[in-house]
Amino acid sequence: MKPATGLTQAFRRLVKSPTTWSFGGRAIGCAGFALLVFCGFARGQNPAPGPEDSTPNYGGYAKADIAYGAQLYTAQCSGCHGVNGDAQPGINFRAGQFKRVASDNDLRMVITNGISGTAMPAWHFNNAELTSVVAYLRNMSKFNASNVVPGDAAHGKALYDSVGQCATCHRINGAGPFTGPDLTNVGAARSPDFLERTLLDADGAMLPNNRSIRAVTKANQTITGRRLNEDTYTVQLIDSNNRLVSLNKSDLREYTVLKASGMPSYKDKLSSKDVSDLVAYLLSLKGGQ
Amino acid sequence: MIRRFLIAAAALLLVALNIRAQVSNDDLLHASSQPRDWLTYSGSYMSQRYSLLHQIDPANVKNLELKWVFQAQSLQKFEATPLVVHGVMYVTQAPNDVVALDAATGRAFWFYHYAVSPAAKPCCGAVNRGLAMLGHTLYMATNDSHLVALDSRNGQPIWNVEVAKAADGYAMTVAPLIIKDKVITGVAGGELGIRGFVAAYDVETGKEDWRFYTTAGPGDPGSGTWTSDAWAHGGAPIWTTGSYDPDLNLTYWGTGNPGPDYDPGARPGDNLYSASVVALDADTGKMKWYFQFSPNDAHDYDATQVPVLANTNWKGSPRKLMLWANRNGYFYVLDRTDGKFLSGTPFVRITWATGLDPQTGRPQLAHLEPGVPVFPGPEGATNWYSPSFSPHTGLFYIPAWSDFSAIFNRFPVPYKQGQHYTGGAITPAIPNGQMPVLSKLGPINTYTDAAGHGAVIAMDPTDGQKKWEFDMYDVTMSGILTTASDLLFVGGREGYFQSLDAKTGALLWKASLGGEIADGPMTYEVNGKQYVSVASGNSLFVFGLRDP
């Protein structure tokens, strides 16, 4: 016997398909927003390697994150810790030797807060940077930082505006439509690995909070848009005409949360260098004008 | 003249009633049959959160209107259930202030402020779940692990005893329970390496009468379920109010997780009496029986649920039952005379176990690959939010988190006194994704359709079958109230306060209160009018029927 919210449950059946979730031991970057609580938490110390981590095995950390972390480390950390991570007594990053930390969370805390009474300052890394530096620190012995070729952000911006046609859906610094997620701060919120995966497989990488919806009212009006908020009885969205719309589910005949991303895959459209350049551009978007 | 005399007599009677505004042991024993008042955290010793009041019913519930609001000056979650005695409501404002209100109007009689020591380290919010009362005395357990007795007539402290050292990680959030001449409480701190206990204090003096440690130390029965000194900081905290069977003179308390939470390898063995229910002699604190839901728990599956007692038929004959929807996802029926396992059925998706031993109820553990999400996640299938049992419908109502999972990452952590001791960390099941956590994180939610959602699940204890399920979009930490008119009241994280048909789960009425509902709704009567209260956000809302 179903209660009055049977409609909700029908929607839930429509949208739910846990088998599509990408489980496994791959590194989990961290969404910004409300998830900060969890961002700092360590991923497994010995997570099972995901399929794409086969050669070499980076312990579940993503190569794109490690590479970004290597650039940051070289620029910001190597002055004191040395390119080999062994310049401070009692610490050897390559050998996994630390003085105060055990988990990735500990590492993030020490990097973020510094250590009072020592030369270790507090670093204002954003989440993407923290995720990447930690990924590199955990893989210094396996990853050759000297081979990292930083992406060309300027070329990435050109791709964004030309073949990528990204501005058709995305908005940056107040310019562009509301169809896709606003990218003004994406370089701070998302790790390089996540951005790369999204470019190559937007459906697979899309987060639930980026889903769009299609609703048909009892008066046969069809409304589509990006879901902004939802609860048991209502849903709020920005529709295809950029209007804020709030709907009562009890007024709807149909309600579907769309799991497919409207974003194309760039797997066959961009070279791996182009992807790397586009990621470099996206990483440069950190909220400022 | 006669009329004037009658008015005077009625006034005298009212004054007399007010003076009599106190709670006797007899009142506590018969709380279920005196539904005008709400005398304990769960409404009665049976802890059914079921009221005989029936003025508000399925036909008129649509006429509920807001009568008054108490706005707490606290940004902590409002988890307290108020007490109501003869028209006076006593409720805590988090963490440990107390206010006495006119239960019909919400106007305050007095306010008591308790300054919590800065040494207090409640793991998960500086909250409090309410008071106990006997005679003219209110009892409160504080975040810095003191037990405080207050005069209910003016809020003045009578005594204050230290139950445990706050600096060592001990905190108290539980509403105490009065049994005879004792006030019973327990300590939280399962994330901080404490050694849990339940203890009873003399209601007059605050002197400790007995103490039962929830981790078995050397020489205790069950001490072989711990290696080395893991028991000494093995957790098993107490932070939800217990129940009492006066015929058996047993008081029942659910114990929390063993510590460190996520690293069972650091404490090989079953870790008795963590993640268990213990039945204690109310006079001596001696354990009569225990039942462990989650031996060597690895997922923070506290058994800190309210033990719900029911006298009902089991396989054709009357039996003293205990109904228990556990954080681990199984719904248990136990015999509360001896702790015998009668049945256990999953009420949400479970992957940590493949089933329960049909004789003993011991879980059969699943093989879990590291990095793979586990159902239910760390907040569990349910938690401390009060369930309800309606003797009228015969159904048991569970506030549940459905389809909720997370990845448990474990790593060894050395024990340091008073420091966090969890042995791991949690990551969301959806890569880069969000997951519902301990409290509401903001006004936006676009992910619980994928990450796990709240529900009210109505179970028939006799066959373990779901009768109906009311799904919410967000998760819920709201307790459940049922009444003799077959109404069910429940809130949720979205801030809706809802009334459902207890027989079918159909939505009958709702109000949008805006803030997360994280306490248990309760009901009472003043001057012939039934009221229903619920806290949302930082305020307590009281509803009643629209005056004709």
Interface residues (C-beta under 8 A of the other chain):
Chain A: M1 K2 P3 A4 T5 T8 Q9 F11 R12 V15 K16 P18 W21 S22 F23 G24 G25 R26 I28 G29 C30 A31 F33 A34 L35 V37 F38 F41 A42 R43 G44 Q45 N46 P47 A48 G60 A102 S103 N105 R190 S191 F194 A205 L207 P208 N209 R211 R227 L228 N229 E230 D231 T232 Y233 V257
Chain B: E369 P370 G371 V372 P373 D403 I407 N409 R410 F411 P412 V413 G424 A425 I426 T427 P428 A429 I430 P431 N432 G433 Q434 M435 V437 L441 G442 P443 I444 N445 T446 Y447 D449 A450 A451 H453 K467 W468 E469 F470 D471 M472 Y473 D474 G492 E494 Y496 L500 D501 T504 G505 A506 L507 K510
